[in-house]
């Protein structure tokens, strides 16, 4: 038995029968098939009070941690739904949440890079190095020599810029 299958390992079948295809219907239908098709089409119409919201189903399908972090945007969505409509409120909620996450991630990266950069004083953090500008024949200042003249210039990681107060 296939537990990952949405049908539990049983082959899915259509309840519409052979009349699901336009070609089959054009071949001709009996009176019984017409009655079946009419009843099947009527059964596809939803009641005016559907879809029905079931709060217990929401709690059953989402764990407490997910419900907790979704709570602020759920409140925004339910507040906006009567004003701008449920679909627009859902889109607003989705876009606002994603933009908020992107802004928070950007601020976090900026803060981490600014205050946790890799220097000679500590081991961790992000290291940023600036490469030499390319200078090819025909450029002004060609040949441009490197500003690094001794071996200690290459991996100083800010050590040479330290001002000692003696």
N, C-alpha and C positions, 0 to 999 in steps of 0.2 A: 504494500500500500504506500502510495506516495503522499507523505504528509505535507510537502511543500506545494502541492498542487492546490489550486483554488477549488477544484471539484472533488478533492479527496481521492484522486486516482481513478475516478469514474469518468468515462468519456462524456464530454458535454454534448447535449443534443438540443436542437431548437424546438420550442413548443409551437412555433408557427407552422410546422409541417412543411409539406412540399409547396404550399402556397406562398411561402416567403419570397420566392423568386418571381419576377415579373413575367418571365418566359413561361413558367408553369401556369400562371394565371391566364395568360393569353391563349394557351392551348385549349382551354375550356374547363369549366368547373361545373360540378353537379350542384343541385339545390342544397344538398347537405354541406358541401364544401363552401358554398356561398354563405350559408347560415353560420358555419364555423368561423369563416373569415370575418364576417360582420361582428360576431360576438368577440372575437380576438381583438379587433380594432377598438371596440367599445371598452374592453378591459384595459387597454393601454392608456386611457384618459385618467388623469389624476383627479382626486376629489378636490374641491376648492380649499379645504383646510390642510392639504398636504403641500410640502413635506412638513411633518410634525417634529418639533424640537422636543427631545427627551433629555432633561438634565442628567438623569442617572446614566444615560448612555455616554454622555460627554465625560463623566467621571470614570466610567468603566473603561473607556478607550484611551484615556490619558493619565499618565502617572502623576503623583502629587508634585514632583519637581517641575515637570513640564507645565502643569496648571499654575504653579507659583510664578515662573518666569514669564508666562503669557498673560498674567493678570493685568498688568498696566495697559497693554495694547488691547486686551479684551474690553476693558472699561472704555477706552477711547472709541473703539469700534461700536459698542452698544450705544454710546452717547451720540455718535455722529449718524448712526443708521436712520433715525427718524428725520434728520435734517437733510442729508444728501442721498439717502437710499442705501439699502444693504450692500449692493454690489460695489458702489463707489466707496463706501465705508471700509469694505474688505480690502479694496485696492489701496486706499489711503493707509490702512493699518500695515499692509505688507510693505509698501514703499517706505513709510516712516520707520519701521523696524529695521529694514535693511540699510537705510541711510544712517540711522542712529548707530548701528553696529559698525559701519564703515568709518564714521567720524570718530567713534571711540577707539577703534583699532588704529586709525591714523594718529590720534593724540597719544596713544600708548606708545606707538613706534617712535614718534618724535621725542617724547619724554625719555624713553629708554636710550635712544641714540644720544641725546644731549647729555644725560647724566650718567650713563654707563658706557662711555666710549672706552676703547681699549688703549691704555697708555702704559708707560713704563712702570707705573705704580701698582697696577693690578693685572691679574691674569685674564679675567673674563671681559665680556662686552664686545661690541661691534668694532671692528677695525676698519678705518677708512684711510685709504692712501691715494694721493694725487699723483697721477702719471705725468711724465714730461709731455709738453705739447709737441706735436709733430712739426718738424721744420725741414722742408725739402728744398732742393735747389730751385732758385727763383724766388723764394720767400725773402722778405727783408730780415736781416740779421742772420742769414745762412753763412756759415755753419754755426748753429747755436750750441754752445757747450753746456754741459750739465752743471747745475748749481750744487751738485754733490761732488765735493773734491776729495774727501777722505772716506775711509771705510765706515767710520762711525756715523756718517751722514745717512747711510742707507737704511738703518733699522733703529733710529733713535726713539721713535714713538713718543716724541715730545720731551725727551730727556734734555736735549740741547737748548730748549726754550726756557728751562727753569731758571728763575732768578733767585739766587741765594742771598739771604740777608745775614751777613756775618757781623 
